[in-house]
């Protein structure tokens, strides 16, 4: 797949994302996407990809075998007991 494509913007400001790009990103009809400006560029991704990226970042800082969910539940229970 080419990593670049030239597209035309129609009179309503719409752009069609090429099928190969949609397939590579896992974008299907009706999916919600995230569009943001970064360094004067338009970046498009899916909510699923953003979540996966966030999870990878968190995993870098959490020891293997650690359950953040269990830690959160324990903290909440301790806070409830202290109330």
Secondary structure, 3 states (H helix, E strand, C coil): CCCCCCCCCCCCCCCCCCHHHHHHHCCCCCCCEEEEEECCEEEEEEHHHHHHHHHHHHHCCCCCCCCHHHHHHHHHHHHHHHC
